[in-house]
Amino acid sequence: MQAKTLSSATKIHEDGVGLTRSNFPHGFIFGTGTSAFQEDIKLMKNMGFDSIDFRFHGQEFCQLEYGGMLSEKVVDDFVEFAEICFQEFGDRVKFWTTINEPWTYAVRGYTPGDDFAHSNTADKERSSQEVPRRLNSHRLSTRIKRLDSTTQTTRDTWFPVNDPAKDAYIVARNLLLCHATAVQSYRKNFQVFQEGKIGIALNSCCHYPFQKLLGDHSVKRAYDFMIGWFLEPVIYGQFPQSMLDNAKANIVPFSDKETQLLKHSIDFWGLNYYTADFVANERDPPGVGYAADQHCIYSWVADNNECALSAKQACVDTIRAQYHQEHLAYLLKAMNELHIDVRGYFAWSYCDNFEWTDGYTARFGLIYIDYVNNLTRHMKNSALWFIKFLKGKRTMPLTLEKRQVEPDLERGSKKRRGT
């Protein structure tokens, strides 16, 4: 179904004022997600969200037993876990995502020097206008730490190293086989009775060329090595050709049997997107494996996750509310004018959470979690905005405003606040 025609399309396009969920097509899903407790699920429903994306990031049990995602044995355990979820929750859950951000899991967990968040802080804080100067200097602010895996005696990875050149590719391959096998089981044993849909959630930056040069395919490679790495297999059954060409010493193509298993193994796919970057060719990259195989070098501007704000300050997150309001207006415009087939919008995240290698220091939830005072929940302004939007109340212009929050929030250790 196409989106409804807007009576004030230009105004909503500009700032989202007056936008409500009723402007979107019937059946359009608004959701949010977290690894949350039952009390949070109830609160999400009361806020007006249609769908809850429950995510579990962890593999300690299989890591200790046989090496986790580096072993093909993980496929059977993953499918067994998925089948338990289908069996227990399939009467209520109608949209399943098998894996969230397999790229992040593989790259942050299994490549040397992979902690992107800890790149040169001074470089990240500079404006995007300074990017050309830094790129031309050849000493670039890169998204990947420059560590030579062949000489590095220690590495900043989540899990033990097996082969620094191949680990990430092996893990990605096994994650895709976990996905495809779980989808096969769902379609064969559950879908006809539960009438649900199953897919995968991938993440990608928006890549822009630093310079438009003839024969420069760095942007295409950047997409192939990030989102294409996982999207092409679940649609076409094989890795992107640029990966097979540039990483042929490290990546193992799928067999014909695996290709058939993977091909068309999604009913839908979710796109997690956060930021953009500039990409340029790098002829002789240092190191081995994933970072070097791309022959790309990146520069980007970091965001602000409020880790240094007090509880009172963090709850006045007008900028976050404004982002959702304006972004949804642009999304609706794309659906109306470009006929983009979008079926839902999930706000990440519902509450402050344990964010990969950043732990509890990144606070970008709609709900503030008081880590010192019994994990008390406090709605930020963005949560209040969503309640109005989802309940069908017309949204108003957003301005910075003061907000009363209990003054004794998180009186404990500053360290525990993540500040």
C-alpha positions, 0 to 999 in steps of 0.5 A: 500500500502506498503512503497517504497523500499529505495535505502539507507535504512541504512543511512536513518535509522541512521539519516534521511539524504536524506529523503523526503515525496516521500519515503513514500507511495502514500496517506500517510498524513502529517499534523499538528494541533492546535486550530488556526485561518484562517491565520494559516490554510492558512500558514499550507497549504502553508508549504505543510501539507496535513491535519489540526487537529483542536482541541478545548479543553473546556466545559465551557458552559456545565460545568456551566449549568449541571456539564459538563462531569460529567453528561450524559447530555453532550452526546446530546450536544456533538453530536449536536456540532459534527453534526454542524461540520460535516454539515459545514466542511464535504465537506472539512474535510475527517478525523475526530477525535471526542476527543483528549486525553480523558485520559488527560482530565479525569485525569488532570481535575478530579483527586486530585493532578493531575498536573503531570507537577508540581511534584518534579522538582529536581527529574525530572531533574535527569538522568535516571541512578538515577532511580533505586536508587530512586525506591529502596528508596521507596520515589519515584518520581511519576507521580502522586502527593501523595494526600489523597483525603479523608483528602484533603480539597482543590484539584488541579483540573480543575473542581469542585469535586463531588466524588474524587474516581469516578469522573475521571471514570465517565468523561471517561465513558461519553467521550467514550459515546460522541465519540460513539454516534457522530460516530453513527450519522456520519456514519448514516447521513453523511459518505455515502455522504461526504466519510470521516473517523472518529476516536479518538486520544489517548495518552500513555507513553511507559512503561518499567518494573523497574525490571523483576519479576515473577508475576509482571503485573505492565506494563500491568496495566499501559497500561490498565489504560492509553491507554487501558482505551479508546482503548479497549472500542472503539474496543471491547466495554468494559473496560480492565479486569484489570480495572474492577478488580482493580477499581470495587468499582469506575468504572461502566462497560458499559451495553450491549446496550452501548457495541454495540454502542462502539464496532468498533466505529473507522475507525482509531485511532491516537496515541499521544506519548511523553515519556517513564517511569519505572513502579513498583508494589505498594501493598498499594498505598495511596489515593483513586480512579484512582491513587490508583486503578492502584497499580503502581508507576512511574518514568520518566525524564521530557522534555524541552519545551523551556519556558525559551528561548528568541524568538531568541533562541527558533527559532533555534530549531535544536534539534526539527528538528533533532527529526522529521527527525530521527523519520520519518526515524525510522517510515519508517523503521518500515513500511518497515521491520515490516509492521506496518500499519501507514497512516499518521504523525501529528506534534504537534504542529503547533504553540506555544499554550495554553498547558493544565495546563502549559498554555502559558509557554510551547513552542514546536510549529513549529511556534513561537508566539510573545505574546507581539507584536500582536501575530506575527508568526515566523517560527522556524528552524523545520518549515523550515525543514518541508517545505523542506521535504514536498516540496520534497527537500532532507534533509541535516545533521542538525547542530546547527546554528545561525538564524537571528530573529528580535531583538525586539521580545517580548520586553514586560513583561518577565512574558508574555513571559512565561519565 
